[in-house]
Amino acid sequence: MKVGKYARSVSIVGVGCTPFKNFEDHAQTKGMSEGEAFGYAALEAIADAGLEPRDIQYFYHGAANPFMIGDSLTPNMQVADWFGTRGIGSVHHSEACCTGYVSLQEAAAAVASGEFDIVLSGAVDLAASLPVVGAPGHMRRDFPLEEMLPSIPMVYDRAYGRPLDSAFGISFDNWINEYRWTYGLSDTDIDNALNALSKNLRRAAVLNPLAFYDVDFGQVAAAQGMPDADAFLTSMFNPKVTQYLRVTGFETKCDGAAAIVVMPTEMARARGLDHKAVEVLGTGSAAYEGATLSNEKAGTMRAAAQAYELTGVSSDEVDLFMCNDFFLASEIVAAEECGYIPRGEAWRYAIEGRTAYDGDKPINTHGGRCNFGHAHGASGVADIVEAVKQMRGEAGATQMEKLPRTTMFRGFGGGQNVRVQFIRTVE
């Protein structure tokens, strides 16, 4: 298929991803700067595509907060040497936690238009630490809460959003609360559904060598002298911090980078790749200012409708749903709004384990933001990497039983920015 009105079909031919960890706490990543992390992911994606760095004609560099996490305002100009692309054109972009999905959108458009044939696109955020200002990039320090919180309002409208606490005041619970009352559910129903999601997502993350966590909730419970995961998840050690969401229902902030390489589908076929190419079918997009009531729901509705209309995909063709779930309830409501799960049923699917990587309606087979880890702008690209691996049959211990052919992404960033995208295996 063509991408919108552009001339050429575009496919993802290479993917790469660093571990999503607190880099300073792990021997494999300790001392890695944001430039090195981007280069790590980029080189892996280039090699996966069967290419050399000299083959890349242009690249996109994304980060949610380049100045705070990297002490740089123009990071794209400073990373090319890390992966052998000195001198080629590039651009930096930042769309909060939607950055990774925009990375795919921009790269696909650049190739589909005919401007370039081979484009690399990636994102990096070292969200668990801060740079030492004026020092080399590998020197990092702790990122305490008292420094993180004042930066959050800068994402939102300064005249109106800050006094209202913007999206952080209205987005955590409003959609799942509406969902609860729409379908006559109890607070316990929602709690059981979210805790079931946590168990299934953690189970996937523990099996993924790139993920943040390596212990499941059963092990966490045992360490606390509790009989099982359910006892821990409903205990004082996992309190509710909003009306519905417990500590385990919020993002696990960490460091990470991920990258993809795209080229025209016909070129991918002609090159004879060692793996399946994955076609980018199209993107729907929307953005609602942070203080807009129900902005996540409105943005998801609008972007999903655009994506379905643009691509001609029907909801029953979707085999895998990847969702930005930096607060966990998004998985339930977004999966239904995007047509992946029937209305009023996602909460039950979660409890029954149907949304797990080994269920019939898998969501976030790598563990999602709360368990795989959330490196802000890089996380959307990590979703793409995971989906492509699943579609190739290369996802390892969490490989879906039925090889997915079509994946749907619901990206969400800054409580404002939404992208809905489809990719499909090239037969």
NORNOR-V458773 format. One record per backbone hydrogen bond with DSSP energy under -1.0 kcal/mol. CO is the residue of the C=O (numbers start at 1). NH is the residue of the N-H. If there is no record, write none. Layout:
BEGIN
CO_NH, CO_NH
END
This chain:
BEGIN
3_6, 9_265, 10_280, 11_263, 12_278, 14_261, 16_259, 21_23, 21_255, 22_25, 23_26, 26_30, 29_32, 33_37, 34_38, 35_39, 36_40, 37_41, 38_42, 39_43, 40_44, 41_45, 42_46, 43_47, 44_48, 45_49, 46_51, 47_50, 52_55, 53_56, 58_120, 59_91, 60_122, 61_93, 62_124, 65_69, 66_70, 67_71, 74_77, 75_78, 79_82, 80_83, 80_85, 85_88, 89_59, 91_61, 93_63, 95_98, 96_99, 98_102, 99_103, 100_104, 101_105, 102_106, 103_107, 104_108, 105_109, 106_110, 107_111, 108_112, 109_113, 110_116, 111_114, 112_8, 118_57, 119_262, 120_60, 121_260, 122_62, 123_258, 125_127, 125_256, 130_141, 132_135, 136_139, 139_132, 141_130, 144_147, 144_148, 145_149, 148_151, 151_154, 152_155, 153_156, 157_161, 157_162, 161_166, 162_165, 166_169, 167_171, 173_177, 174_178, 175_179, 176_180, 177_181, 178_182, 179_183, 180_185, 186_190, 187_191, 188_192, 189_193, 190_194, 191_195, 192_196, 193_197, 194_198, 195_199, 196_200, 197_201, 198_202, 199_203, 200_204, 201_205, 202_206, 205_208, 208_211, 210_20, 216_220, 217_221, 218_222, 219_223, 221_226, 222_225, 228_232, 229_233, 230_234, 232_235, 235_238, 239_247, 245_241, 245_242, 246_249, 247_250, 249_328, 252_374, 254_127, 255_21, 256_125, 257_18, 258_123, 259_16, 260_121, 261_13, 261_14, 262_119, 263_11, 264_268, 265_269, 266_270, 267_271, 277_426, 278_12, 279_424, 282_422, 284_420, 286_418, 289_292, 292_295, 294_298, 295_299, 296_300, 297_301, 298_302, 299_303, 300_304, 301_305, 302_306, 303_307, 304_308, 305_309, 306_310, 307_311, 308_312, 314_317, 315_318, 320_408, 321_364, 322_410, 326_251, 327_330, 328_331, 329_333, 330_334, 331_335, 332_336, 333_337, 334_338, 335_340, 335_341, 336_339, 342_345, 345_349, 346_350, 347_351, 348_352, 349_354, 350_353, 353_356, 354_361, 355_363, 356_359, 362_321, 364_367, 368_372, 368_373, 369_252, 371_213, 372_212, 374_254, 375_378, 376_379, 378_382, 379_383, 380_384, 381_385, 382_386, 383_387, 384_388, 385_389, 386_390, 387_391, 388_392, 389_393, 389_394, 395_398, 396_399, 405_425, 406_319, 406_320, 407_423, 408_322, 409_421, 410_324, 411_419, 413_416, 413_417, 416_288, 417_413, 418_286, 419_411, 420_284, 421_409, 422_281, 422_282, 423_407, 424_279
END
